[in-house]
């Protein structure tokens, strides 16, 4: 599971659920719009502190941003190969 991509998808999903543009999210969070764009595209590796601050700006618990979504779970299932006995 690529955690950068997972966090990015979760951040974008929550932002859109809250009806925020990236610009509004940037104002609320204190991060630049470019940083948030890179984060949502999985191009940033946020620190624990950053995850906390982003989650606060979105009004969700930090765990929400790292919880596997359907795409991540499906990808993990495809990587697990049955053992031959």
Long-range contacts (C-beta under 8 A, 24 or more apart in sequence): 1-68, 1-72, 1-75, 1-76, 2-42, 3-66, 4-42, 4-43, 4-44, 4-45, 5-42, 6-42, 6-66, 6-68, 6-69, 6-72, 7-39, 7-42, 7-46, 7-51, 7-65, 7-66, 8-39, 8-40, 8-41, 8-42, 8-43, 8-44, 9-40, 9-42, 9-69, 9-71, 9-72, 10-64, 10-65, 10-66, 10-67, 10-69, 11-36, 11-39, 11-40, 11-54, 11-58, 11-65, 12-40, 13-69, 14-58, 14-60, 14-64, 14-65, 15-40, 15-58, 18-58, 18-59, 20-58, 25-57, 25-58, 28-57, 29-53, 29-54, 29-57, 29-58, 30-57
